[in-house]
Amino acid sequence: WIFPAQEHRIPVTRYNVLQLAVPPLALYFFLCYLVRRPNTQNIRLALTPIIVPWLWWLTFGLEWFPPRTMAWNVPFTTTGVLFVVRAGEYCLSPSGRLKLKERIPGEQPDHLDPARPTYLKIYHGYIDSLELILSHRGMGWDFGTGEGLRLPPLQARRPTHDRTLWLKETMLKDVIGNYLIVDAINTWWRTIPQITDPSRTPNAYRDLGLGMHLLVPVSVMMVVRCYMSMWYSLAGVSDVAFLAREPAEWPVLYGEPWKSESLHKLWAMEWHQQLSRRLFLSTLGYPLRAVTGTPGMMLGAFAASGLYHNLMLIGDGQPGYDLPTNSFFLLQAVGLVVERLFRQITGRKVGGWFGNLWVFAFIVTTIQPMAKAWLERGYLETSPIPADWSLVERVVDLAQKI
């Protein structure tokens, strides 16, 4: 019953979506309101056995999209699990959720929040609820990853001092720009039936050749980066434009992974850290560190990440445990240990052009079994940007006609 079989899931249609989705989401919104009000711990504790299972059922008990439409099911499942984790945190937090410099939730002095217009202060609690839902990383909040978070160098080039300029640049580069990149790569994917045609043979990906084995996984990682950044940035633009949040509270989600000179820099700085510190480290990372030290923490964090990615497969209506997926993430911990040993033996950190080559070679090698497994499960059979919405596809069609 934790992960209902596909035949036991309730298909979501336009006729039942409101009655199925609105009640749990409304209760989650109310929980976000309560966690910003003082003296609400007992109410939130009472809601725990209701809201957490309800959001879990919303994620895994309903069929939002058909099986093997992973381009839609994976991000939906990711968001659903994020809501479940955060609902549990909000229910169990004794002091509620505080903004930085606050002492009592929801009672922040006006001089600490000068950017918020007066008309928004009227709806202070409701706006706080929206901010908690939108603020995926919790920048400016006590639960956020801002404390001790190593932001990528790309963040230093963002005009966070100028709200208007930040909004324009974020909308142009991070929303529209990332959309076009995802669109272009998806258009290219549709020209490769070995990875997108549902009727392809089981060994179609293996028969593509070495060059495609390098390009396809790299292109998938690029789409993941750009697609997540696009939605994250759109939420940031909405938060800054309409809820008067500061641009600095929405740092870049990703850096420039292709410039990573070590695996440590890739996973600790250039890749996203949506859940890594709160979920992966707290569930397996820190417990294993107490037993085996830093290597155990690395192994535990990446093992938790592998299990989390398996939930995405379950959300797509497929068998959950996937050994290649777990192996890829566990091997990242091994790679980090190798870098640590290299520094201890040579006295130097992995870096420079050798580091770039090392990261590229290690990633494209260790990701091959996972890429094959996910492609066989239909990861690219459905595009995150359908052909009917594709600007690049239309430009290509027009160019061919000319």
C-alpha positions in Angstrom: 0.0 0.0 0.0 3.0 2.3 0.4 3.6 2.1 -3.4 0.3 1.1 -5.0 0.6 -1.1 -8.1 -0.2 0.7 -11.3 -3.5 -1.0 -11.7 -4.6 0.2 -8.3 -3.8 3.9 -8.9 -6.7 6.3 -9.6 -6.4 8.0 -13.0 -6.6 11.7 -12.8 -8.9 13.3 -15.3 -10.2 16.9 -15.8 -13.4 15.7 -14.1 -11.9 14.5 -10.8 -8.7 16.5 -10.5 -10.2 19.2 -8.3 -11.7 16.8 -5.8 -8.6 14.7 -5.7 -5.9 17.3 -5.6 -7.3 20.5 -4.0 -8.1 19.1 -0.5 -4.5 17.9 0.3 -2.9 20.9 -1.3 -5.2 23.2 0.6 -4.3 21.4 3.8 -0.6 21.8 2.9 -1.1 25.5 2.3 -2.8 25.7 5.8 0.1 23.9 7.3 2.5 26.4 5.8 0.3 29.1 7.4 0.4 27.4 10.8 4.2 26.9 10.8 4.5 30.7 10.5 2.2 31.3 13.5 3.4 31.1 17.2 1.9 28.5 19.5 0.6 26.1 16.8 2.8 23.1 17.5 0.0 21.0 19.0 -2.2 21.6 15.9 0.6 20.8 13.6 1.4 17.6 15.4 -2.3 16.6 15.2 -2.1 17.2 11.4 0.9 14.9 11.0 -0.9 11.6 10.5 -3.3 13.3 8.1 -1.2 15.6 5.8 1.9 13.4 5.4 0.1 10.2 4.2 -2.3 12.3 2.2 0.5 14.1 0.2 2.2 10.7 -0.2 -1.0 9.3 -1.7 -1.3 12.3 -3.9 2.1 11.5 -5.3 2.0 7.7 -5.6 -1.7 6.8 -5.3 -2.8 8.7 -8.3 -2.0 8.2 -12.0 -1.3 11.7 -13.1 0.3 10.7 -16.4 0.4 7.3 -18.2 3.3 5.0 -17.5 6.5 5.5 -19.5 5.9 9.3 -19.7 8.9 9.9 -17.5 9.5 13.4 -18.7 6.3 14.4 -16.9 6.2 11.8 -14.1 9.7 12.3 -12.8 9.5 16.0 -12.0 6.0 15.5 -10.6 7.2 12.8 -8.3 10.2 14.9 -7.3 7.9 17.7 -6.3 5.5 15.4 -4.5 8.3 13.8 -2.4 9.6 17.3 -1.6 6.2 18.3 -0.3 6.0 15.2 1.8 9.5 15.8 3.4 8.7 19.5 4.0 5.3 18.7 5.5 6.9 16.3 7.9 9.4 19.0 8.9 6.7 21.6 9.3 4.6 19.4 11.5 7.4 18.3 13.8 9.3 21.6 14.1 8.8 22.8 17.7 9.3 26.5 17.1 7.8 26.7 13.6 9.7 28.1 10.7 11.6 31.3 11.3 13.1 33.8 8.8 16.6 34.7 9.5 16.8 37.3 12.4 13.4 36.3 13.6 12.7 35.1 17.1 9.0 34.4 16.8 7.5 33.1 13.6 5.4 35.6 11.7 6.3 38.5 13.9 9.2 40.0 12.0 9.8 43.7 12.8 9.0 45.9 9.8 12.5 47.3 9.7 13.9 43.8 8.9 11.7 43.5 5.8 11.6 47.0 4.2 11.0 45.7 0.7 7.5 44.3 1.5 4.8 46.7 0.5 2.1 47.7 2.9 -0.7 46.0 1.0 1.2 42.7 1.2 1.5 43.0 5.0 -2.2 42.8 5.3 -2.0 39.3 4.0 1.2 38.5 5.9 0.3 35.0 6.9 -1.0 34.0 3.5 2.0 35.5 1.8 4.3 33.6 4.1 2.6 30.4 3.1 3.1 31.2 -0.6 6.8 32.0 0.1 7.3 28.7 1.9 5.8 26.8 -1.0 7.8 28.7 -3.6 11.1 28.9 -1.8 12.5 25.5 -2.6 15.9 26.1 -1.1 14.8 28.2 1.9 17.1 31.1 1.3 16.4 33.6 4.1 14.7 30.9 6.2 16.1 28.9 9.2 15.6 25.6 7.3 17.3 26.9 4.2 20.5 25.8 2.5 21.9 29.3 2.7 23.8 28.7 5.9 27.2 27.3 4.8 26.0 26.8 1.2 28.8 27.1 -1.3 27.3 29.0 -4.2 28.9 28.5 -7.7 31.0 31.3 -9.2 28.1 31.9 -11.6 26.2 33.5 -8.7 28.8 36.3 -8.4 27.9 37.5 -11.9 24.2 37.9 -11.1 22.9 41.5 -10.6 21.2 40.8 -7.2 21.7 44.5 -6.2 19.2 45.6 -8.9 15.7 44.1 -8.7 14.6 45.2 -12.2 17.8 44.1 -13.8 17.8 40.8 -12.0 14.2 40.1 -13.1 15.0 40.9 -16.7 18.2 38.8 -16.8 16.7 35.9 -15.0 13.6 35.8 -17.2 15.8 36.1 -20.4 18.6 33.7 -19.5 17.2 31.3 -17.0 13.6 30.9 -18.1 13.6 31.7 -21.9 17.2 30.7 -22.5 16.9 27.3 -20.7 13.6 26.7 -22.4 15.2 27.1 -25.8 18.1 24.8 -24.8 15.8 22.1 -23.7 13.7 22.5 -26.8 16.8 22.3 -29.1 18.1 19.1 -27.4 14.6 17.5 -27.4 14.3 18.3 -31.1 17.6 16.5 -31.7 16.5 13.5 -29.6 13.4 13.1 -31.8 15.7 12.4 -34.7 17.2 9.4 -32.9 14.5 6.6 -33.0 16.9 4.3 -31.0 16.2 6.3 -27.9 12.7 7.7 -28.5 10.7 5.1 -30.5 8.7 2.9 -28.1 8.9 0.1 -30.7 12.7 0.1 -30.7 14.6 -3.2 -30.0 16.0 -3.8 -26.5 19.6 -3.4 -27.7 19.0 -0.2 -29.7 20.9 2.1 -27.4 23.9 -0.3 -27.2 24.0 -0.4 -31.0 24.3 3.4 -31.3 28.1 3.5 -31.0 30.6 5.2 -28.7 30.0 8.7 -29.9 26.3 8.6 -29.1 27.0 6.9 -25.8 29.0 10.0 -24.9 26.6 12.6 -26.3 23.2 11.2 -25.1 24.0 11.0 -21.3 25.7 14.4 -21.4 22.6 15.9 -23.2 20.3 14.3 -20.7 22.3 15.9 -17.8 22.1 19.2 -19.7 18.3 18.9 -20.1 18.0 18.1 -16.4 20.0 21.2 -15.5 18.2 23.5 -17.8 14.7 22.2 -17.2 15.0 22.4 -13.4 16.6 25.8 -13.6 13.8 27.0 -15.8 11.1 26.2 -13.3 13.1 27.2 -10.3 13.9 30.6 -11.9 10.2 31.1 -12.9 9.3 30.5 -9.2 12.0 33.0 -8.3 10.8 35.6 -10.7 7.2 35.2 -9.3 8.4 35.5 -5.7 10.6 38.5 -6.3 8.1 40.3 -8.6 4.9 39.7 -6.8 5.9 38.9 -3.2 8.6 41.5 -2.8 11.4 39.0 -1.9 15.0 39.9 -2.4 16.8 38.6 -5.5 19.7 37.4 -3.3 17.3 34.9 -1.7 17.0 33.2 -5.1 20.6 32.3 -6.0 21.2 30.2 -9.1 20.1 26.6 -8.8 22.9 25.2 -10.9 26.3 26.5 -11.7 28.3 25.5 -14.8 28.9 21.8 -14.3 31.0 21.5 -17.5 33.6 23.7 -15.8 34.0 21.4 -12.8 37.6 20.6 -12.1 36.8 17.9 -9.6 33.9 15.7 -8.6 33.8 17.5 -5.2 33.2 20.8 -7.0 30.6 19.3 -9.3 28.4 17.7 -6.6 29.1 20.3 -3.8 28.8 23.5 -5.8 28.0 23.3 -9.5 25.1 20.8 -9.3 21.9 21.6 -7.5 21.5 21.1 -3.7 17.8 21.1 -3.4 17.6 18.3 -0.9 21.2 17.1 -0.4 21.9 18.8 3.0 18.5 18.3 4.6 17.5 14.9 3.3 20.4 12.9 2.0 22.9 13.8 4.8 20.4 13.6 7.6 19.0 10.2 6.6 22.2 8.2 5.8 25.1 10.6 5.5 25.5 11.7 9.2 24.6 8.3 10.7 27.3 6.6 8.6 29.8 9.4 9.4 29.5 8.5 13.1 30.6 5.0 12.2 33.2 5.4 9.4 34.0 9.1 9.3 33.9 11.3 6.2 34.0 8.4 3.6 30.9 6.9 5.3 29.1 10.2 5.1 29.8 10.5 1.4 28.6 6.9 0.8 25.5 7.4 2.9 24.5 10.7 1.2 24.9 9.2 -2.3 23.1 6.0 -1.3 20.2 8.1 -0.1 20.3 10.0 -3.4 20.1 6.7 -5.3 17.1 5.6 -3.3 15.4 9.0 -3.9 15.9 8.6 -7.7 14.4 5.2 -7.5 11.2 6.9 -6.2 11.0 8.7 -9.5 10.8 5.3 -11.3 8.0 4.2 -9.0 6.2 7.5 -9.8 6.3 6.5 -13.4 4.6 3.2 -12.6 7.6 1.0 -13.0 9.4 -1.4 -10.7 11.1 0.8 -8.1 14.5 -0.7 -7.3 17.0 -0.2 -10.1 20.5 -1.4 -9.5 22.2 0.7 -12.2 20.7 3.8 -10.7 22.0 3.0 -7.2 25.3 2.0 -8.6 25.9 5.3 -10.3 25.3 7.3 -7.2 27.4 5.0 -5.0 30.3 5.2 -7.5 30.2 9.0 -7.1 31.1 8.5 -3.4 33.9 6.2 -4.5 35.2 8.9 -6.9 35.1 11.5 -4.1 37.1 9.1 -1.9 39.7 8.7 -4.7 40.0 12.5 -4.9 40.5 12.6 -1.2 43.2 10.0 -1.3 44.9 11.8 -4.2 45.1 14.9 -2.1 46.5 13.0 0.9 49.1 11.3 -1.2 50.2 14.1 -3.5 49.4 17.1 -1.3 47.5 18.7 -4.2 43.8 18.9 -5.0 42.4 17.6 -8.2 42.0 20.5 -10.6 43.0 22.2 -13.8 42.5 20.7 -17.2 43.3 17.2 -15.8 40.5 17.7 -13.3 38.1 18.6 -16.1 39.1 15.5 -18.1 38.8 13.4 -14.9 35.3 14.6 -14.2 34.1 14.1 -17.7 35.6 10.6 -18.1 34.3 9.5 -14.7 30.8 10.7 -15.2 30.2 9.4 -18.8 31.7 6.1 -17.8 29.8 5.5 -14.6 26.5 6.8 -16.0 26.3 4.3 -18.9 24.5 1.5 -17.0 22.0 4.0 -15.6 21.5 5.7 -18.9 20.8 2.4 -20.6 18.4 1.3 -17.9 16.4 4.6 -17.9 16.3 4.7 -21.7 14.9 1.2 -21.8 12.3 2.3 -19.3 11.2 5.0 -21.7 12.9 8.1 -20.3 13.1 9.8 -23.7 9.9 8.5 -25.2 8.1 11.5 -24.0 9.6 15.0 -24.3 9.3 17.6 -21.5 8.4 20.0 -24.3 5.9 18.4 -26.7 6.5 18.8 -30.4 3.4 20.9 -30.7 4.9 23.4 -28.2 8.4 23.3 -29.8 9.7 26.6 -31.2 12.8 24.9 -32.5 10.8 22.2 -34.2 8.8 24.8 -36.1 11.9 26.6 -37.1 13.5 23.4 -38.4 10.3 22.5 -40.3 10.2 26.0 -41.8 13.8 25.8 -42.9 13.3 22.4 -44.5 10.4 23.8 -46.5 12.4 26.7 -47.7 
